[in-house]
Structure formats: C-alpha cells, structure tokens
C-alpha cells in the first residue's frame, strides 16, 4: 500500500510541475511581440540589423526544461513501478 501511495504522489507531482511550467509558456505570445504596432503605422525592422534573424517567440530553453522534467518524471515513475512488481523466479 505504501508503494501505491508513493506512485500517486510522484504522478501528481509530475503533473503539477508540468502544468506550472506550461503557464508561462502560454503567457508570452509571438503575436504580442511582433504585431504590437498601431494600425496604419509601420514598425521598424527587427532591431538586429540586416544580418539578424527575427525573434519567433519560442523560448527553446523553456521547451527543453519542460521536456527534461517530463522525461525525468517518467523515468522515476517507471523505476518505482518496476521495483514494486514482483518478478517471477528464473
């Protein structure tokens, strides 16, 4: 019974952390950054000169962090589940 409780706690903790990290990702949008000019007004370039790339709004560090957290959570749950299941004698 104790192992089942531990699995539930780990599962809930993984879900809560994933949802907590997903909020800031949804809060910043590329539309607000790129299309913030008033109608009829032309916005300047991307501010980086002629050779720079425009900002697309995707924070790759945040995406990598969420992916790493989800992968680590899955590995912990799998390891916990594999220890809890009895193995047949060989």
C-alpha positions in Angstrom: 0.0 0.0 0.0 2.9 2.4 0.7 4.3 1.9 -2.7 1.0 2.7 -4.3 0.8 6.0 -2.3 4.3 6.9 -3.4 3.4 6.3 -7.1 0.3 8.5 -6.7 2.4 11.3 -5.1 5.0 11.1 -7.8 2.4 11.1 -10.5 0.6 14.1 -9.0 3.9 15.9 -8.5 4.9 15.4 -12.1 1.6 16.6 -13.4 1.6 19.7 -11.2 5.2 20.6 -12.2 4.3 20.2 -15.9 1.2 22.4 -15.5 3.2 25.0 -13.5 5.8 25.3 -16.3 3.2 25.4 -19.1 1.6 28.6 -17.8 4.5 30.9 -18.5 4.9 29.3 -21.9 1.3 30.2 -22.9 1.6 33.7 -21.4 4.2 35.0 -23.8 2.9 35.0 -27.4 4.7 35.8 -30.6 1.7 37.9 -31.7 2.1 40.4 -28.9 5.8 40.8 -29.7 5.7 41.1 -33.5 2.4 42.7 -34.1 2.3 45.3 -31.4 2.3 48.3 -33.8 -0.8 50.6 -34.2 -2.8 50.0 -37.3 -1.5 52.1 -40.2 1.9 52.5 -38.6 4.8 50.7 -40.0 7.0 49.0 -37.5 10.8 49.2 -37.9 12.9 46.2 -38.7 13.8 43.5 -36.2 16.3 45.8 -34.5 19.2 43.5 -35.1 20.5 45.0 -38.3 20.5 43.4 -41.8 22.0 40.1 -40.9 20.0 39.1 -37.8 17.1 36.7 -37.5 13.7 37.8 -36.2 12.5 36.6 -32.8 9.8 33.9 -33.3 8.5 33.9 -29.7 9.6 30.3 -29.0 11.7 30.0 -25.9 13.7 26.9 -26.5 15.2 26.8 -23.0 11.7 26.6 -21.6 10.7 23.8 -24.0 13.9 21.9 -23.2 13.3 22.3 -19.5 9.7 21.0 -19.7 10.8 18.1 -21.8 13.6 17.2 -19.4 11.2 17.4 -16.4 8.7 15.2 -18.1 11.3 12.7 -19.1 12.8 12.6 -15.6 9.3 12.2 -14.1 8.6 9.3 -16.4 11.8 7.6 -15.5 11.1 7.9 -11.8 7.7 6.5 -12.2 8.9 3.6 -14.3 11.7 2.8 -11.9 9.2 2.9 -9.0 6.8 0.7 -10.9 9.5 -1.8 -11.8 10.6 -2.2 -8.2 7.1 -2.7 -7.0 6.1 -5.5 -9.4 7.2 -9.0 -8.2 9.3 -10.8 -10.7 8.8 -14.5 -11.3 11.6 -16.8 -10.2 14.0 -17.6 -13.0 
